[in-house]
Amino acid sequence: MSIDDRASEQETLWRAIALAHRKPEAPATGECLCCGETMSAGRRWCDAVCRDDWERLQRARR
Ligand SMILES: [Zn+2]
């Protein structure tokens, strides 16, 4: 294994840790949590309107 491989492996690990510590109710799945639109990985909503709608929904559930 080269040093580069090890570095990217470390980066992957940090990314996994960061994801695990995110708010559990809002994982970034690559799909809009509000309308289900497919997006680039790491995003949770397709736009601010969806994000606001989703947050309102979360608050209403509690
Ligand atoms: Zn959306």
N, CA, C, O and the ligand as a Tripos MOL2 file, in Angstrom:
@<TRIPOS>MOLECULE
protein
  249   247    63     0     0
PROTEIN
NO_CHARGES

@<TRIPOS>ATOM
      1 N           0.8610   -1.2140    0.0000 N.3       1 MET1
      2 CA          0.0000    0.0000    0.0000 C.3       1 MET1
      3 C           0.8850    1.2490    0.0000 C.2       1 MET1
      4 O           1.7860    1.3710    0.8300 O.2       1 MET1
      5 N           0.6390    2.1480   -0.9020 N.am      2 SER2
      6 CA          1.4380    3.3740   -0.9910 C.3       2 SER2
      7 C           0.9910    4.3890    0.0620 C.2       2 SER2
      8 O          -0.0490    4.2360    0.7020 O.2       2 SER2
      9 N           1.8000    5.4130    0.2160 N.am      3 ILE3
     10 CA          1.4420    6.4700    1.1800 C.3       3 ILE3
     11 C           0.1540    7.1690    0.7520 C.2       3 ILE3
     12 O          -0.6680    7.5490    1.5860 O.2       3 ILE3
     13 N          -0.0090    7.3320   -0.5660 N.am      4 ASP4
     14 CA         -1.2260    7.9760   -1.0740 C.3       4 ASP4
     15 C          -2.4720    7.1690   -0.7060 C.2       4 ASP4
     16 O          -3.4950    7.7240   -0.3060 O.2       4 ASP4
     17 N          -2.3620    5.8460   -0.8510 N.am      5 ASP5
     18 CA         -3.4950    4.9940   -0.4980 C.3       5 ASP5
     19 C          -3.8580    5.1690    0.9690 C.2       5 ASP5
     20 O          -5.0290    5.2560    1.3390 O.2       5 ASP5
     21 N          -2.8100    5.2180    1.7960 N.am      6 ARG6
     22 CA         -3.0410    5.3440    3.2270 C.3       6 ARG6
     23 C          -3.7090    6.6850    3.5560 C.2       6 ARG6
     24 O          -4.5890    6.7570    4.4130 O.2       6 ARG6
     25 N          -3.2760    7.7400    2.8630 N.am      7 ALA7
     26 CA         -3.8440    9.0680    3.1090 C.3       7 ALA7
     27 C          -5.3170    9.1000    2.7580 C.2       7 ALA7
     28 O          -6.1240    9.6660    3.4940 O.2       7 ALA7
     29 N          -5.6720    8.4900    1.6290 N.am      8 SER8
     30 CA         -7.0720    8.5330    1.2340 C.3       8 SER8
     31 C          -7.9070    7.6350    2.1320 C.2       8 SER8
     32 O          -9.0860    7.8960    2.3690 O.2       8 SER8
     33 N          -7.2830    6.5800    2.6260 N.am      9 GLU9
     34 CA         -7.9970    5.7120    3.5530 C.3       9 GLU9
     35 C          -8.3110    6.4840    4.8440 C.2       9 GLU9
     36 O          -9.4060    6.3840    5.3970 O.2       9 GLU9
     37 N          -7.3300    7.2460    5.2990 N.am     10 GLN10
     38 CA         -7.5080    8.0670    6.4960 C.3      10 GLN10
     39 C          -8.6170    9.0860    6.2740 C.2      10 GLN10
     40 O          -9.4440    9.3310    7.1530 O.2      10 GLN10
     41 N          -8.6180    9.6780    5.0790 N.am     11 GLU11
     42 CA         -9.6300   10.6840    4.7550 C.3      11 GLU11
     43 C         -11.0180   10.0650    4.7810 C.2      11 GLU11
     44 O         -11.9680   10.6550    5.2940 O.2      11 GLU11
     45 N         -11.1220    8.8490    4.2110 N.am     12 THR12
     46 CA        -12.4050    8.1450    4.2170 C.3      12 THR12
     47 C         -12.8790    7.9040    5.6400 C.2      12 THR12
     48 O         -14.0630    8.0390    5.9470 O.2      12 THR12
     49 N         -11.9470    7.5480    6.4930 N.am     13 LEU13
     50 CA        -12.2740    7.2820    7.8910 C.3      13 LEU13
     51 C         -12.8010    8.5370    8.5750 C.2      13 LEU13
     52 O         -13.8080    8.4970    9.2820 O.2      13 LEU13
     53 N         -12.1070    9.6540    8.3560 N.am     14 TRP14
     54 CA        -12.5560   10.9120    8.9560 C.3      14 TRP14
     55 C         -13.9330   11.2900    8.4570 C.2      14 TRP14
     56 O         -14.7780   11.7840    9.2040 O.2      14 TRP14
     57 N         -14.1350   11.0420    7.1630 N.am     15 ARG15
     58 CA        -15.4380   11.3850    6.5930 C.3      15 ARG15
     59 C         -16.5370   10.5520    7.2420 C.2      15 ARG15
     60 O         -17.6170   11.0610    7.5420 O.2      15 ARG15
     61 N         -16.2550    9.2690    7.4570 N.am     16 ALA16
     62 CA        -17.2330    8.3770    8.0830 C.3      16 ALA16
     63 C         -17.5360    8.8400    9.5080 C.2      16 ALA16
     64 O         -18.6840    8.8090    9.9510 O.2      16 ALA16
     65 N         -16.4920    9.2710   10.2190 N.am     17 ILE17
     66 CA        -16.6780    9.7540   11.5910 C.3      17 ILE17
     67 C         -17.5240   11.0300   11.5810 C.2      17 ILE17
     68 O         -18.4320   11.1960   12.3960 O.2      17 ILE17
     69 N         -17.2120   11.9180   10.6510 N.am     18 ALA18
     70 CA        -17.9630   13.1710   10.5580 C.3      18 ALA18
     71 C         -19.4290   12.8850   10.2650 C.2      18 ALA18
     72 O         -20.3150   13.5120   10.8460 O.2      18 ALA18
     73 N         -19.6840   11.9460    9.3700 N.am     19 LEU19
     74 CA        -21.0600   11.5940    9.0250 C.3      19 LEU19
     75 C         -21.7790   11.0030   10.2270 C.2      19 LEU19
     76 O         -22.9510   11.2940   10.4650 O.2      19 LEU19
     77 N         -21.0670   10.1680   10.9860 N.am     20 ALA20
     78 CA        -21.6720    9.5070   12.1360 C.3      20 ALA20
     79 C         -22.0570   10.5100   13.2190 C.2      20 ALA20
     80 O         -22.9730   10.2660   14.0050 O.2      20 ALA20
     81 N         -21.3460   11.6470   13.2550 N.am     21 HIS21
     82 CA        -21.6190   12.6370   14.2880 C.3      21 HIS21
     83 C         -22.5860   13.7100   13.8390 C.2      21 HIS21
     84 O         -22.9110   14.6260   14.5940 O.2      21 HIS21
     85 N         -23.0410   13.5920   12.6120 N.am     22 ARG22
     86 CA        -24.0520   14.5300   12.1440 C.3      22 ARG22
     87 C         -25.3600   14.2700   12.8650 C.2      22 ARG22
     88 O         -25.5530   13.2250   13.4860 O.2      22 ARG22
     89 N         -26.2550   15.2460   12.7690 N.am     23 LYS23
     90 CA        -27.5720   15.0310   13.3560 C.3      23 LYS23
     91 C         -28.1750   13.7550   12.7780 C.2      23 LYS23
     92 O         -28.3580   13.6540   11.5650 O.2      23 LYS23
     93 N         -28.4830   12.7860   13.6280 N.am     24 PRO24
     94 CA        -28.9380   11.4790   13.1430 C.3      24 PRO24
     95 C         -30.2390   11.5550   12.3770 C.2      24 PRO24
     96 O         -30.5070   10.6900   11.5430 O.2      24 PRO24
     97 N         -31.0560   12.5610   12.6300 N.am     25 GLU25
     98 CA        -32.3420   12.6310   11.9440 C.3      25 GLU25
     99 C         -32.2340   13.1530   10.5190 C.2      25 GLU25
    100 O         -33.2220   13.1940    9.7870 O.2      25 GLU25
    101 N         -31.0060   13.5580   10.1260 N.am     26 ALA26
    102 CA        -30.8570   14.1180    8.7870 C.3      26 ALA26
    103 C         -29.6010   13.5940    8.0940 C.2      26 ALA26
    104 O         -28.6680   14.3600    7.8550 O.2      26 ALA26
    105 N         -29.5640   12.3030    7.7680 N.am     27 PRO27
    106 CA        -28.3920   11.7860    7.0490 C.3      27 PRO27
    107 C         -28.3760   12.2830    5.6100 C.2      27 PRO27
    108 O         -29.4230   12.4330    4.9800 O.2      27 PRO27
    109 N         -27.1750   12.5370    5.1000 N.am     28 ALA28
    110 CA        -27.0540   12.9540    3.7030 C.3      28 ALA28
    111 C         -27.0550   11.7070    2.8350 C.2      28 ALA28
    112 O         -26.0690   10.9700    2.8020 O.2      28 ALA28
    113 N         -28.1330   11.4710    2.1460 N.am     29 THR29
    114 CA        -28.2900   10.2270    1.3940 C.3      29 THR29
    115 C         -28.0600   10.4210   -0.0910 C.2      29 THR29
    116 O         -27.9890    9.4450   -0.8370 O.2      29 THR29
    117 N         -27.9400   11.6790   -0.5410 N.am     30 GLY30
    118 CA        -27.8540   11.9290   -1.9740 C.3      30 GLY30
    119 C         -29.2310   12.1300   -2.5840 C.2      30 GLY30
    120 O         -29.3660   12.3420   -3.7890 O.2      30 GLY30
    121 N         -30.2570   12.0610   -1.7330 N.am     31 GLU31
    122 CA        -31.6150   12.3520   -2.1770 C.3      31 GLU31
    123 C         -32.2020   13.4250   -1.2790 C.2      31 GLU31
    124 O         -31.9540   13.4320   -0.0730 O.2      31 GLU31
    125 N         -32.9650   14.3150   -1.8470 N.am     32 CYS32
    126 CA        -33.6090   15.3540   -1.0570 C.3      32 CYS32
    127 C         -34.4960   14.7090   -0.0010 C.2      32 CYS32
    128 O         -35.3320   13.8650   -0.3220 O.2      32 CYS32
    129 N         -34.3180   15.1050    1.2620 N.am     33 LEU33
    130 CA        -35.1000   14.5250    2.3530 C.3      33 LEU33
    131 C         -36.5540   14.9570    2.2750 C.2      33 LEU33
    132 O         -37.4280   14.3420    2.8860 O.2      33 LEU33
    133 N         -36.8010   15.9970    1.5350 N.am     34 CYS34
    134 CA        -38.1640   16.5350    1.4450 C.3      34 CYS34
    135 C         -38.9280   15.9390    0.2670 C.2      34 CYS34
    136 O         -40.0170   15.3930    0.4450 O.2      34 CYS34
    137 N         -38.3660   16.0410   -0.9270 N.am     35 CYS35
    138 CA        -39.1150   15.6180   -2.1120 C.3      35 CYS35
    139 C         -38.5270   14.3850   -2.7870 C.2      35 CYS35
    140 O         -39.1220   13.8630   -3.7300 O.2      35 CYS35
    141 N         -37.3550   13.9030   -2.3210 N.am     36 GLY36
    142 CA        -36.7890   12.6790   -2.8620 C.3      36 GLY36
    143 C         -35.9950   12.8620   -4.1430 C.2      36 GLY36
    144 O         -35.5670   11.8860   -4.7590 O.2      36 GLY36
    145 N         -35.7980   14.1110   -4.5450 N.am     37 GLU37
    146 CA        -35.0160   14.4070   -5.7450 C.3      37 GLU37
    147 C         -33.5880   13.8850   -5.5780 C.2      37 GLU37
    148 O         -32.9810   14.0730   -4.5230 O.2      37 GLU37
    149 N         -33.0500   13.2350   -6.6040 N.am     38 THR38
    150 CA        -31.6720   12.7410   -6.5500 C.3      38 THR38
    151 C         -30.7100   13.9070   -6.7320 C.2      38 THR38
    152 O         -30.8730   14.7310   -7.6320 O.2      38 THR38
    153 N         -29.7060   13.9640   -5.8650 N.am     39 MET39
    154 CA        -28.7470   15.0710   -5.9080 C.3      39 MET39
    155 C         -27.3430   14.5290   -5.7620 C.2      39 MET39
    156 O         -27.1390   13.3230   -5.6250 O.2      39 MET39
    157 N         -26.3760   15.4320   -5.7930 N.am     40 SER40
    158 CA        -24.9950   15.0260   -5.5470 C.3      40 SER40
    159 C         -24.8690   14.5490   -4.0990 C.2      40 SER40
    160 O         -25.5300   15.0740   -3.2040 O.2      40 SER40
    161 N         -24.0190   13.5560   -3.8820 N.am     41 ALA41
    162 CA        -23.8520   12.9670   -2.5560 C.3      41 ALA41
    163 C         -23.4210   14.0260   -1.5490 C.2      41 ALA41
    164 O         -22.6680   14.9420   -1.8790 O.2      41 ALA41
    165 N         -23.9040   13.8910   -0.3280 N.am     42 GLY42
    166 CA        -23.5210   14.8110    0.7240 C.3      42 GLY42
    167 C         -24.5190   15.9250    0.9370 C.2      42 GLY42
    168 O         -24.4680   16.6310    1.9450 O.2      42 GLY42
    169 N         -25.4350   16.0880   -0.0180 N.am     43 ARG43
    170 CA        -26.4680   17.1160    0.1530 C.3      43 ARG43
    171 C         -27.7150   16.4720    0.7260 C.2      43 ARG43
    172 O         -27.9690   15.2840    0.5260 O.2      43 ARG43
    173 N         -28.4810   17.2670    1.4340 N.am     44 ARG44
    174 CA        -29.6770   16.7060    2.0650 C.3      44 ARG44
    175 C         -30.9690   17.2520    1.4700 C.2      44 ARG44
    176 O         -32.0230   16.6220    1.5600 O.2      44 ARG44
    177 N         -30.8760   18.4270    0.8640 N.am     45 TRP45
    178 CA        -32.0710   19.0060    0.2530 C.3      45 TRP45
    179 C         -31.7020   19.6120   -1.0990 C.2      45 TRP45
    180 O         -30.5570   20.0110   -1.3080 O.2      45 TRP45
    181 N         -32.6540   19.6800   -2.0040 N.am     46 CYS46
    182 CA        -32.3390   20.2060   -3.3320 C.3      46 CYS46
    183 C         -32.3040   21.7330   -3.3040 C.2      46 CYS46
    184 O         -31.5940   22.3460   -4.1020 O.2      46 CYS46
    185 N         -33.0590   22.3530   -2.3990 N.am     47 ASP47
    186 CA        -32.9850   23.8050   -2.2720 C.3      47 ASP47
    187 C         -33.4630   24.2530   -0.8890 C.2      47 ASP47
    188 O         -33.8830   23.4390   -0.0660 O.2      47 ASP47
    189 N         -33.3920   25.5450   -0.6570 N.am     48 ALA48
    190 CA        -33.7220   26.0900    0.6610 C.3      48 ALA48
    191 C         -35.2000   25.8850    1.0010 C.2      48 ALA48
    192 O         -35.5590   25.7320    2.1690 O.2      48 ALA48
    193 N         -36.0480   25.8820   -0.0180 N.am     49 VAL49
    194 CA        -37.4840   25.6880    0.2270 C.3      49 VAL49
    195 C         -37.7290   24.2990    0.8080 C.2      49 VAL49
    196 O         -38.4660   24.1410    1.7810 O.2      49 VAL49
    197 N         -37.0950   23.2890    0.1910 N.am     50 CYS50
    198 CA        -37.2420   21.9210    0.6900 C.3      50 CYS50
    199 C         -36.6800   21.8000    2.0960 C.2      50 CYS50
    200 O         -37.2780   21.1470    2.9510 O.2      50 CYS50
    201 N         -35.5350   22.4260    2.3410 N.am     51 ARG51
    202 CA        -34.9220   22.3620    3.6680 C.3      51 ARG51
    203 C         -35.8650   22.9660    4.7110 C.2      51 ARG51
    204 O         -36.0650   22.3870    5.7790 O.2      51 ARG51
    205 N         -36.4340   24.1110    4.4050 N.am     52 ASP52
    206 CA        -37.3440   24.7720    5.3540 C.3      52 ASP52
    207 C         -38.5890   23.9190    5.5930 C.2      52 ASP52
    208 O         -39.0440   23.7750    6.7280 O.2      52 ASP52
    209 N         -39.1320   23.3590    4.5170 N.am     53 ASP53
    210 CA        -40.3070   22.4980    4.6460 C.3      53 ASP53
    211 C         -39.9980   21.3110    5.5520 C.2      53 ASP53
    212 O         -40.7710   20.9610    6.4430 O.2      53 ASP53
    213 N         -38.8440   20.7080    5.2940 N.am     54 TRP54
    214 CA        -38.4580   19.5130    6.0540 C.3      54 TRP54
    215 C         -38.2510   19.8460    7.5230 C.2      54 TRP54
    216 O         -38.6690   19.0930    8.4030 O.2      54 TRP54
    217 N         -37.6020   20.9830    7.7840 N.am     55 GLU55
    218 CA        -37.3600   21.3860    9.1700 C.3      55 GLU55
    219 C         -38.6730   21.6710    9.8890 C.2      55 GLU55
    220 O         -38.8270   21.3570   11.0690 O.2      55 GLU55
    221 N         -39.6010   22.2590    9.1770 N.am     56 ARG56
    222 CA        -40.9240   22.5150    9.7660 C.3      56 ARG56
    223 C         -41.5930   21.1930   10.1370 C.2      56 ARG56
    224 O         -42.1930   21.0560   11.2020 O.2      56 ARG56
    225 N         -41.4730   20.2300    9.2300 N.am     57 LEU57
    226 CA        -42.0580   18.9120    9.4480 C.3      57 LEU57
    227 C         -41.4400   18.2550   10.6860 C.2      57 LEU57
    228 O         -42.1500   17.6800   11.5110 O.2      57 LEU57
    229 N         -40.1000   18.3470   10.8100 N.am     58 GLN58
    230 CA        -39.4180   17.7490   11.9560 C.3      58 GLN58
    231 C         -39.8960   18.3710   13.2550 C.2      58 GLN58
    232 O         -40.1180   17.6710   14.2420 O.2      58 GLN58
    233 N         -40.0520   19.6800   13.2530 N.am     59 ARG59
    234 CA        -40.5140   20.3770   14.4650 C.3      59 ARG59
    235 C         -41.9340   19.9680   14.8150 C.2      59 ARG59
    236 O         -42.2810   19.8070   15.9850 O.2      59 ARG59
    237 N         -42.7560   19.8020   13.7750 N.am     60 ALA60
    238 CA        -44.1600   19.4550   13.9990 C.3      60 ALA60
    239 C         -44.2970   18.0570   14.5890 C.2      60 ALA60
    240 O         -45.2600   17.7760   15.3030 O.2      60 ALA60
    241 N         -43.3410   17.1810   14.2960 N.am     61 ARG61
    242 CA        -43.4060   15.8060   14.7770 C.3      61 ARG61
    243 C         -43.1440   15.7060   16.2630 C.2      61 ARG61
    244 O         -43.5840   14.7610   16.9190 O.2      61 ARG61
    245 N         -42.4180   16.6930   16.7990 N.am     62 ARG62
    246 CA        -42.0360   16.5920   18.2100 C.3      62 ARG62
    247 C         -43.0880   17.1520   19.1490 C.2      62 ARG62
    248 O         -42.9020   17.1340   20.3660 O.2      62 ARG62
    249 ZN        -36.4100   18.7580   -2.6360 Zn       63 ZN63
@<TRIPOS>BOND
     1     1     2 1
     2     2     3 1
     3     3     4 2
     4     3     5 am
     5     5     6 1
     6     6     7 1
     7     7     8 2
     8     7     9 am
     9     9    10 1
    10    10    11 1
    11    11    12 2
    12    11    13 am
    13    13    14 1
    14    14    15 1
    15    15    16 2
    16    15    17 am
    17    17    18 1
    18    18    19 1
    19    19    20 2
    20    19    21 am
    21    21    22 1
    22    22    23 1
    23    23    24 2
    24    23    25 am
    25    25    26 1
    26    26    27 1
    27    27    28 2
    28    27    29 am
    29    29    30 1
    30    30    31 1
    31    31    32 2
    32    31    33 am
    33    33    34 1
    34    34    35 1
    35    35    36 2
    36    35    37 am
    37    37    38 1
    38    38    39 1
    39    39    40 2
    40    39    41 am
    41    41    42 1
    42    42    43 1
    43    43    44 2
    44    43    45 am
    45    45    46 1
    46    46    47 1
    47    47    48 2
    48    47    49 am
    49    49    50 1
    50    50    51 1
    51    51    52 2
    52    51    53 am
    53    53    54 1
    54    54    55 1
    55    55    56 2
    56    55    57 am
    57    57    58 1
    58    58    59 1
    59    59    60 2
    60    59    61 am
    61    61    62 1
    62    62    63 1
    63    63    64 2
    64    63    65 am
    65    65    66 1
    66    66    67 1
    67    67    68 2
    68    67    69 am
    69    69    70 1
    70    70    71 1
    71    71    72 2
    72    71    73 am
    73    73    74 1
    74    74    75 1
    75    75    76 2
    76    75    77 am
    77    77    78 1
    78    78    79 1
    79    79    80 2
    80    79    81 am
    81    81    82 1
    82    82    83 1
    83    83    84 2
    84    83    85 am
    85    85    86 1
    86    86    87 1
    87    87    88 2
    88    87    89 am
    89    89    90 1
    90    90    91 1
    91    91    92 2
    92    91    93 am
    93    93    94 1
    94    94    95 1
    95    95    96 2
    96    95    97 am
    97    97    98 1
    98    98    99 1
    99    99   100 2
   100    99   101 am
   101   101   102 1
   102   102   103 1
   103   103   104 2
   104   103   105 am
   105   105   106 1
   106   106   107 1
   107   107   108 2
   108   107   109 am
   109   109   110 1
   110   110   111 1
   111   111   112 2
   112   111   113 am
   113   113   114 1
   114   114   115 1
   115   115   116 2
   116   115   117 am
   117   117   118 1
   118   118   119 1
   119   119   120 2
   120   119   121 am
   121   121   122 1
   122   122   123 1
   123   123   124 2
   124   123   125 am
   125   125   126 1
   126   126   127 1
   127   127   128 2
   128   127   129 am
   129   129   130 1
   130   130   131 1
   131   131   132 2
   132   131   133 am
   133   133   134 1
   134   134   135 1
   135   135   136 2
   136   135   137 am
   137   137   138 1
   138   138   139 1
   139   139   140 2
   140   139   141 am
   141   141   142 1
   142   142   143 1
   143   143   144 2
   144   143   145 am
   145   145   146 1
   146   146   147 1
   147   147   148 2
   148   147   149 am
   149   149   150 1
   150   150   151 1
   151   151   152 2
   152   151   153 am
   153   153   154 1
   154   154   155 1
   155   155   156 2
   156   155   157 am
   157   157   158 1
   158   158   159 1
   159   159   160 2
   160   159   161 am
   161   161   162 1
   162   162   163 1
   163   163   164 2
   164   163   165 am
   165   165   166 1
   166   166   167 1
   167   167   168 2
   168   167   169 am
   169   169   170 1
   170   170   171 1
   171   171   172 2
   172   171   173 am
   173   173   174 1
   174   174   175 1
   175   175   176 2
   176   175   177 am
   177   177   178 1
   178   178   179 1
   179   179   180 2
   180   179   181 am
   181   181   182 1
   182   182   183 1
   183   183   184 2
   184   183   185 am
   185   185   186 1
   186   186   187 1
   187   187   188 2
   188   187   189 am
   189   189   190 1
   190   190   191 1
   191   191   192 2
   192   191   193 am
   193   193   194 1
   194   194   195 1
   195   195   196 2
   196   195   197 am
   197   197   198 1
   198   198   199 1
   199   199   200 2
   200   199   201 am
   201   201   202 1
   202   202   203 1
   203   203   204 2
   204   203   205 am
   205   205   206 1
   206   206   207 1
   207   207   208 2
   208   207   209 am
   209   209   210 1
   210   210   211 1
   211   211   212 2
   212   211   213 am
   213   213   214 1
   214   214   215 1
   215   215   216 2
   216   215   217 am
   217   217   218 1
   218   218   219 1
   219   219   220 2
   220   219   221 am
   221   221   222 1
   222   222   223 1
   223   223   224 2
   224   223   225 am
   225   225   226 1
   226   226   227 1
   227   227   228 2
   228   227   229 am
   229   229   230 1
   230   230   231 1
   231   231   232 2
   232   231   233 am
   233   233   234 1
   234   234   235 1
   235   235   236 2
   236   235   237 am
   237   237   238 1
   238   238   239 1
   239   239   240 2
   240   239   241 am
   241   241   242 1
   242   242   243 1
   243   243   244 2
   244   243   245 am
   245   245   246 1
   246   246   247 1
   247   247   248 2
@<TRIPOS>SUBSTRUCTURE
     1 MET1         2 RESIDUE 1 A MET
     2 SER2         6 RESIDUE 1 A SER
     3 ILE3        10 RESIDUE 1 A ILE
     4 ASP4        14 RESIDUE 1 A ASP
     5 ASP5        18 RESIDUE 1 A ASP
     6 ARG6        22 RESIDUE 1 A ARG
     7 ALA7        26 RESIDUE 1 A ALA
     8 SER8        30 RESIDUE 1 A SER
     9 GLU9        34 RESIDUE 1 A GLU
    10 GLN10       38 RESIDUE 1 A GLN
    11 GLU11       42 RESIDUE 1 A GLU
    12 THR12       46 RESIDUE 1 A THR
    13 LEU13       50 RESIDUE 1 A LEU
    14 TRP14       54 RESIDUE 1 A TRP
    15 ARG15       58 RESIDUE 1 A ARG
    16 ALA16       62 RESIDUE 1 A ALA
    17 ILE17       66 RESIDUE 1 A ILE
    18 ALA18       70 RESIDUE 1 A ALA
    19 LEU19       74 RESIDUE 1 A LEU
    20 ALA20       78 RESIDUE 1 A ALA
    21 HIS21       82 RESIDUE 1 A HIS
    22 ARG22       86 RESIDUE 1 A ARG
    23 LYS23       90 RESIDUE 1 A LYS
    24 PRO24       94 RESIDUE 1 A PRO
    25 GLU25       98 RESIDUE 1 A GLU
    26 ALA26      102 RESIDUE 1 A ALA
    27 PRO27      106 RESIDUE 1 A PRO
    28 ALA28      110 RESIDUE 1 A ALA
    29 THR29      114 RESIDUE 1 A THR
    30 GLY30      118 RESIDUE 1 A GLY
    31 GLU31      122 RESIDUE 1 A GLU
    32 CYS32      126 RESIDUE 1 A CYS
    33 LEU33      130 RESIDUE 1 A LEU
    34 CYS34      134 RESIDUE 1 A CYS
    35 CYS35      138 RESIDUE 1 A CYS
    36 GLY36      142 RESIDUE 1 A GLY
    37 GLU37      146 RESIDUE 1 A GLU
    38 THR38      150 RESIDUE 1 A THR
    39 MET39      154 RESIDUE 1 A MET
    40 SER40      158 RESIDUE 1 A SER
    41 ALA41      162 RESIDUE 1 A ALA
    42 GLY42      166 RESIDUE 1 A GLY
    43 ARG43      170 RESIDUE 1 A ARG
    44 ARG44      174 RESIDUE 1 A ARG
    45 TRP45      178 RESIDUE 1 A TRP
    46 CYS46      182 RESIDUE 1 A CYS
    47 ASP47      186 RESIDUE 1 A ASP
    48 ALA48      190 RESIDUE 1 A ALA
    49 VAL49      194 RESIDUE 1 A VAL
    50 CYS50      198 RESIDUE 1 A CYS
    51 ARG51      202 RESIDUE 1 A ARG
    52 ASP52      206 RESIDUE 1 A ASP
    53 ASP53      210 RESIDUE 1 A ASP
    54 TRP54      214 RESIDUE 1 A TRP
    55 GLU55      218 RESIDUE 1 A GLU
    56 ARG56      222 RESIDUE 1 A ARG
    57 LEU57      226 RESIDUE 1 A LEU
    58 GLN58      230 RESIDUE 1 A GLN
    59 ARG59      234 RESIDUE 1 A ARG
    60 ALA60      238 RESIDUE 1 A ALA
    61 ARG61      242 RESIDUE 1 A ARG
    62 ARG62      246 RESIDUE 1 A ARG
    63 ZN63       249 GROUP 0 **** ****
